[in-house]
Amino acid sequence: MEVLVTGGTGFIGEALVPALLDEGHSVTVLTRQSHPSPIAQARFIQELSELSESETPIDVVINLAGASLAAKRWNTEYKKKMVDSRVVLTQRLGEYFRSVKKRPAIWVNASAIGFYGPRNDEALTESADTGEGFAAQLCRDWESAAAEAAGDARLCLMRLGVVLDKSDGAYPQMAQPFKMGVANWIGDGQQWLSWVHRDDVVAAFCHAIESSDLRGPVNVTAPHPVTSRDFCEAMRKVHRTLLAVPMPGFVMRAMVGEMADELLITGQKVVPQALEASGFAFNHPEIDVALAAIEA
Ligand SMILES: NC(=O)c1ccc[n+]([C@@H]2O[C@H](COP(=O)([O-])OP(=O)(O)OC[C@H]3O[C@@H](n4cnc5c(N)ncnc54)[C@H](OP(=O)(O)O)[C@@H]3O)[C@@H](O)[C@H]2O)c1
């Protein structure tokens, strides 16, 4: 199939695009970059209008692009950037595809478990209510924009957990103190961390393309979420860290501001009900297995 990927140059995209090519798809990556690093046979474009030059219509849209939530303090200006880079781009995609003769039949859009907001111990399936806070609002707005843009396409809203792999994303930062010999959980350590190995994210996106019955919100998190303390214990085993020094919530809040309250001191216990019901099998269902694979 002809697949258009936005954000294909990022942490998830750099693994997903080669996997799509391996599956026999033709891949076009929409990027802001004038000289992106080549990825095998993928074609790069900077404007949607470049698609019109090709005779072959797009069958599948994979929409990943967006300014990172963890890169900067959440001031008003950066909040606008996080919203616009997702919502406005998604609206532009919608406008473009409304103007072409043959519209995509499948639309796989990234979202995040931030949709559920900070929560306690309840297990959250895709039918759980949305929560409070900036991240939850951003996810709602992005999901609504995707629903509008996708039109009649089969739409999967991939609510991603914390994606782990060695090269980038959250893991290198999380691993740093453990590598230095000082383990730390954040706050009281009871908050849930719904993580997922990047290989399983890539497989879940490919599965979403293939599974004609899968639609709507899809939690993309490993079936065994852990508390921050459990994650810390698993990391200590892998890195052979001896000393355990928790990081108080107020220190984290002073360091990174509002982001700490939504992404670090709080969490949510998310379960991948839709994926599992559709027959998806995780390669890395348990944190010990996933961390061992990452550090192998
Ligand atoms: N990684 C995670 O743990 C995680 C968890 C939950 C949700 N997600 C979501 O999944 C998506 C992909 O994640 P990722 O980790 O691969 O992200 P990433 O590495 O930060 O890459 C995102 C891509 O989005 C594009 N982008 C960045 N800033 C932009 C801006 N201001 N305007 C327009 N495009 C911009 C870039 O592509 P170009 O430079 O090619 O334009 C970039 O390569 C993101 O939207 C993210 O929020 C990720």
PDBQT file of the ligand as one rigid body, heavy atoms in Angstrom, charges set to zero:
ROOT
HETATM    1  N1  LIG A 301       7.926   8.544  22.398  1.00  0.00    +0.000 N 
HETATM    2  C1  LIG A 301       6.980   8.424  23.343  1.00  0.00    +0.000 C 
HETATM    3  O1  LIG A 301       7.234   7.906  24.458  1.00  0.00    +0.000 OA
HETATM    4  C2  LIG A 301       5.588   8.907  23.052  1.00  0.00    +0.000 A 
HETATM    5  C3  LIG A 301       4.592   8.692  24.028  1.00  0.00    +0.000 A 
HETATM    6  C4  LIG A 301       3.301   9.160  23.789  1.00  0.00    +0.000 A 
HETATM    7  C5  LIG A 301       2.997   9.805  22.597  1.00  0.00    +0.000 A 
HETATM    8  N2  LIG A 301       3.979   9.994  21.681  1.00  0.00    +0.000 N 
HETATM    9  C6  LIG A 301       3.657  10.743  20.448  1.00  0.00    +0.000 C 
HETATM   10  O2  LIG A 301       3.984  10.001  19.292  1.00  0.00    +0.000 OA
HETATM   11  C7  LIG A 301       4.490  10.873  18.286  1.00  0.00    +0.000 C 
HETATM   12  C8  LIG A 301       5.839  10.346  17.807  1.00  0.00    +0.000 C 
HETATM   13  O3  LIG A 301       6.700  10.244  18.933  1.00  0.00    +0.000 OA
HETATM   14  P1  LIG A 301       8.287  10.306  18.797  1.00  0.00    +0.000 P 
HETATM   15  O4  LIG A 301       8.826   9.923  20.132  1.00  0.00    +0.000 OA
HETATM   16  O5  LIG A 301       8.733   9.600  17.576  1.00  0.00    +0.000 OA
HETATM   17  O6  LIG A 301       8.496  11.885  18.595  1.00  0.00    +0.000 OA
HETATM   18  P2  LIG A 301       9.814  12.684  18.136  1.00  0.00    +0.000 P 
HETATM   19  O7  LIG A 301      11.014  11.811  18.135  1.00  0.00    +0.000 OA
HETATM   20  O8  LIG A 301       9.859  13.913  18.966  1.00  0.00    +0.000 OA
HETATM   21  O9  LIG A 301       9.501  12.998  16.605  1.00  0.00    +0.000 OA
HETATM   22  C9  LIG A 301       8.362  13.661  16.223  1.00  0.00    +0.000 C 
HETATM   23  C10 LIG A 301       8.516  14.212  14.812  1.00  0.00    +0.000 C 
HETATM   24  O10 LIG A 301       7.577  15.253  14.704  1.00  0.00    +0.000 OA
HETATM   25  C11 LIG A 301       8.093  16.292  13.895  1.00  0.00    +0.000 C 
HETATM   26  N3  LIG A 301       8.057  17.552  14.657  1.00  0.00    +0.000 N 
HETATM   27  C12 LIG A 301       8.765  17.878  15.756  1.00  0.00    +0.000 A 
HETATM   28  N4  LIG A 301       8.498  19.136  16.142  1.00  0.00    +0.000 NA
HETATM   29  C13 LIG A 301       7.612  19.612  15.245  1.00  0.00    +0.000 A 
HETATM   30  C14 LIG A 301       6.976  20.855  15.065  1.00  0.00    +0.000 A 
HETATM   31  N5  LIG A 301       7.194  21.871  15.913  1.00  0.00    +0.000 N 
HETATM   32  N6  LIG A 301       6.114  20.998  14.029  1.00  0.00    +0.000 NA
HETATM   33  C15 LIG A 301       5.892  19.978  13.180  1.00  0.00    +0.000 A 
HETATM   34  N7  LIG A 301       6.496  18.776  13.282  1.00  0.00    +0.000 NA
HETATM   35  C16 LIG A 301       7.321  18.604  14.299  1.00  0.00    +0.000 A 
HETATM   36  C17 LIG A 301       9.539  15.956  13.557  1.00  0.00    +0.000 C 
HETATM   37  O11 LIG A 301       9.569  15.533  12.194  1.00  0.00    +0.000 OA
HETATM   38  P3  LIG A 301      10.301  16.423  11.058  1.00  0.00    +0.000 P 
HETATM   39  O12 LIG A 301      11.522  17.029  11.687  1.00  0.00    +0.000 OA
HETATM   40  O13 LIG A 301      10.638  15.387  10.035  1.00  0.00    +0.000 OA
HETATM   41  O14 LIG A 301       9.309  17.412  10.577  1.00  0.00    +0.000 OA
HETATM   42  C18 LIG A 301       9.859  14.809  14.502  1.00  0.00    +0.000 C 
HETATM   43  O15 LIG A 301      10.747  13.889  13.910  1.00  0.00    +0.000 OA
HETATM   44  C19 LIG A 301       4.611  12.267  18.915  1.00  0.00    +0.000 C 
HETATM   45  O16 LIG A 301       3.550  13.085  18.477  1.00  0.00    +0.000 OA
HETATM   46  C20 LIG A 301       4.497  12.006  20.395  1.00  0.00    +0.000 C 
HETATM   47  O17 LIG A 301       3.866  13.041  21.115  1.00  0.00    +0.000 OA
HETATM   48  C21 LIG A 301       5.269   9.565  21.858  1.00  0.00    +0.000 A 
ENDROOT
TORSDOF 0
